[in-house]
């Protein structure tokens, strides 16, 4: 995964929410372009979610899911 791929998703018009998956099995939903920031060197991604924020090293990002999968009945959010 490259920072350019993530930035293209953030800058897409109209914006489409996406999910960032990481090597440790966590995932982070980016539901609005303003909820995502990248450090100057592009190695750290900052993701703001409803209840908290996450700092993720780009090297740990394994894939992107788009659209964000819907929760199944009774399923809980992992991250």
C-alpha positions as CSV (number, residue, x, y, z in Angstrom):
1,X,0.0,0.0,0.0
2,X,1.4,3.4,-0.9
3,X,0.6,6.8,0.5
4,X,-0.4,7.9,-2.9
5,X,-3.2,5.3,-3.1
6,X,-4.6,6.4,0.3
7,X,-4.4,10.1,-0.8
8,X,-6.2,9.3,-4.0
9,X,-9.1,7.7,-2.0
10,X,-9.2,10.8,0.3
11,X,-9.3,13.2,-2.6
12,X,-11.8,11.4,-4.8
13,X,-14.9,13.4,-5.7
14,X,-17.5,12.4,-4.6
15,X,-15.8,10.9,-1.6
16,X,-16.5,7.3,-0.9
17,X,-15.9,5.9,2.6
18,X,-13.2,3.2,2.9
19,X,-11.7,0.9,5.5
20,X,-7.9,0.6,6.2
21,X,-6.9,-2.9,7.3
22,X,-3.6,-3.4,9.2
23,X,-1.2,-6.3,9.8
24,X,-2.4,-6.8,13.4
25,X,-5.9,-7.5,12.3
26,X,-7.4,-4.1,13.2
27,X,-9.4,-1.9,10.8
28,X,-10.2,1.8,10.7
29,X,-13.1,3.3,8.8
30,X,-12.5,6.6,7.1
31,X,-16.1,7.9,6.6
32,X,-15.1,11.5,5.7
33,X,-12.0,12.9,4.0
34,X,-11.4,15.3,6.9
35,X,-11.0,12.3,9.2
36,X,-7.7,11.3,7.6
37,X,-4.3,13.1,7.7
38,X,-0.9,12.1,6.6
39,X,2.4,13.2,8.1
40,X,4.8,15.2,5.9
41,X,7.0,12.3,5.1
42,X,4.0,10.1,4.3
43,X,4.9,7.3,6.7
44,X,2.2,7.9,9.3
45,X,-1.5,8.0,8.8
46,X,-3.8,9.6,11.3
47,X,-7.4,8.5,11.4
48,X,-10.1,10.3,13.4
49,X,-13.1,8.1,14.3
50,X,-16.2,8.9,16.3
51,X,-14.8,7.8,19.7
52,X,-11.1,8.0,19.2
53,X,-8.2,8.6,16.9
54,X,-5.6,6.2,15.6
55,X,-2.0,6.6,14.4
56,X,-1.0,3.9,11.9
57,X,2.4,3.4,10.3
58,X,2.0,3.0,6.6
59,X,4.1,-0.1,6.6
60,X,1.5,-1.8,8.7
61,X,-1.4,-1.1,6.2
62,X,-2.1,-4.4,4.4
63,X,-5.1,-3.4,2.3
64,X,-8.1,-1.1,1.7
65,X,-11.8,-2.2,1.6
66,X,-14.2,-0.1,-0.4
67,X,-17.1,0.1,0.1
68,X,-17.0,-0.5,3.8
69,X,-18.7,-3.9,4.5
70,X,-21.9,-3.7,6.4
71,X,-22.1,-5.3,9.9
72,X,-24.0,-8.6,10.1
73,X,-26.9,-8.8,12.6
74,X,-25.5,-8.7,16.1
75,X,-21.9,-8.3,15.0
76,X,-19.7,-5.8,16.9
77,X,-17.2,-3.4,15.5
78,X,-13.6,-4.6,16.0
79,X,-11.9,-1.3,16.0
